[in-house]
Amino acid sequence: MQQCVDMLLQGLEEFDEPAAFYKGNRIVQANQKFADLFERDIAEFNNLPIIDICHNDSIEMIQDFIRRRAHRDMDMPRHYEAAFRTASRQKVVMTVDVLKLHNTEGAVLAILHEKV
């Protein structure tokens, strides 16, 4: 799994895509673009609870999505908007694209972009 995750994150990084893998309610690994987007050190994202970067306006929705994804809900949106917190900004609205991939041991790929 680790080699697949590393390769995907590196490839997305080369195309300026901020991306992270998460499993359950924790981020398991992120690329540097993702860390830059949140103004944090990349190592901070290893095993970080997703809620730690969510703005209060989106916590309930994100928790619902995590719960539904755990129950393999087939009606889950793959593209949505949510509010997050960065090191310097209390609320940043971002678009989120979520992909379920093979060979990632249940981890899910999220690609985020600040909405302008």
N, C-alpha and C positions, 0 to 999 in steps of 0.2 A: 504494500500500500504506500509506504513512505516515498518510494521512488516515483510512483505515479503522481502523488500529490506535489512533490518537489518539481517535477517536470511541468505539470500544469501551471503551477504558480509562477514558475520562471518564464514560461511561454507567454502568459498573460502580462507579466511585468514588461516583457519586451514590446508589447503593444500598448503600454501605458494604461493597463487595466488594473484598478485596485481590487484585489480579490483575497478571499479568505475561505478556508474550510472550517466548518463547524460540525459538531456531533452533539446531539441532544441540545443542551442549552449553553454549551461552551465552544469558544473558538479554539480550534486545535492548531491552526497554523495560518499565517497571513504572509502576503508578499510585501515588499518594501513600499510599493505604491499605496497599499492599504494603510500601512503604518503612517506614511506621510499624510494621507487624507485625514487621519485622526490625530496627527501631530504627537505621535508616541514612538517609542522605540519598538522595533519589530518583536523583540523578545517578550514584551509585555502581553502579546496576544496569545502566547502559548498557555492554553487552559483558562483563558479569561472568560468569565460569564458574559454572555451576549448583553445582558441587561446593563452591564457596566458602561456600555457605550450608547445605550438607548436614551432618548429624551422621554420624559414622563408622558408626553402626548402619545407615544407609540408603544410603551411597555406592554399594555394590555393586548394590543394587536399582535405584537411579536410573540408574547407568551402563548397566545392562542395558536399562532402558526406553528410554533415549536411543538405544542401538544398535538395538534392535528397531524403534523408530519410524522410524529412518533407513532401515531395510529394508522399511518399510511393512507390518509385521506386523499382520494384521487382528485378532489375539487380544489386543491390548494392553488392559489395564484402563483405563477412563476415570475411575474413582474408586478411590482407594487412600489408605492412611495411610503417612506417612513421618516420620522425625525430622529436624529442622533445628536450626541454631544461629542465635541472634540476638546482638546486640551484648552483651547482659547475661546471657543464659542459654545454657548449653552444650547443652542438649537440650530441644527443644519438639516434641511430637508434633502433627502437623497432618494434616487431611484435604486431599487434592488432587483437584481435578476438572480434567481435561485435555480441551480441545476443539480439534479441527482445523477451521479455518474457511477459507472462500474469500477471495480478495483479500488474503492476508497473506504472499504469496511464500514459503510453506513454514514460516512461523513458527507456533507452536502457543501457544494461550492456556491458562494455568494459573491456577486460582482456588484460593487456600489459606485455610484457617480453622484456628485453633488448636483442638485437640480438648480439650474440658473434661469 
